[in-house]
């Protein structure tokens, strides 16, 4: 007893071709062709020129008689079809030659010129109106009164298709007609064919455009040298194999397995390349869903334990990266090729700067997806900004050193005269004035010495010192002030000796500048946390100090700006006042970099900021 599935398969059958042969003289063009065509199916026929495709179409439409075999339509066998019998069975052929009357109008070709020259008795106005309505309902803009000879190839082919579609055929054959249509017209004709399919019509189209097979067809048949090489669902054959089978020298079906195996090896190889590219790569379909995300992108978005296939793009970016999502989504909607520079993305509370490259993927004229490349440029940008910052400081240093040397000369003269006057004047009031002048010149001298530190020519006594000891000394020095301001200092030090080769006074100056800035931004008290550690940086033993406070943080999107001279780095939310302008942190930056070290700063989530200083340890 036949199964329900088998009965449904048989009931959907419209036509079968059984053991059909056909010759042109001594040349055999069709050899034992066996095919089935079902209702509600779009069937593609592909193959090289001369494979027998057009001959098969002519045979099915009654224009040729087979040498042997039969055609069965709705269980009725025919040794051959005639043109009238084919038409009675609802079969219409749209020939690739576009047999139209060139000197007649579009309307006349649609409705009058069917089998012979049209009758001279018809109402032209009604005919034009009818044709105009039909063309408009079909979704096209075409003048029904224009003569066919004035049309281009695409519009001629369209008229030919509409002429046969109007008859509501049960089996429509398109012999390479779709290949003549422009992109816009093709899309609309495909919609018509899809509607016909929904009405249970069967469609056979011949094409050399493999993209149309995958856009339109349910089933594909390959003809090679008059024989059916294979006939299968489009879902069961990949595009590369279809091209190989249809247009390369292969004659044994047994080779299919080998070719498929080779294809999948190529596919795996290409996928492996994409997966291991040194950029964050996403492949997104036309519904804005992720089809592929490579290993680097999984790590970037922290997707190691999430299922990403078919994940909507918005789920990957929202809610934290709405600006980047809007840029990408807007470009995808417009099917544009765009690059966006320096786009900020937040991943796991870390802000990263990226270039985003968007490349649509087209298969011929059809968009099939988009590649999105996200290049993390955070490190490059930090290095670039570091270089720019260093150049700024270098320029400032040259200027500052020159100014300092010029000030030093008159300053020394002033200092010497004040010292001389102290021994020449006995009046107490005047001596108090001299003392004030001496203190002010000392202040100027201190500022000048800070300026000289910017100069590469500046040198001072270098010695071996221990960072932990210097920190303990600095803490002891400022502890009374800390207690007065209700600031608690927490120091967790490295047990190993952190030996530095530097000027002790300069390192102490850096530490005191950090304490000074923290105290200024915590007028109502707070905490300072200091840790030291011995770490490896690029194979070099490095002394690292982390200095964190619980103040309001740095009021700047780019915290490293605080190292610029005369920059106001902090803002007190309680007092509403900026801290005073100065050179302290700029001088600190100059000192640390002079000893091949680094100093960085960042805002800490919640409150405060954190400085990290790294200096190479001496052997």
Order of alpha helices (4+ residues) and beta strands (2+ residues): alpha-beta-beta-beta-alpha-beta-beta-alpha-beta-alpha-alpha-alpha-beta-alpha-beta-alpha-beta-beta-alpha-alpha-beta-beta-alpha-alpha-alpha-beta-beta-beta-alpha-alpha-beta-alpha-beta-beta-alpha-beta-beta-alpha-beta-beta
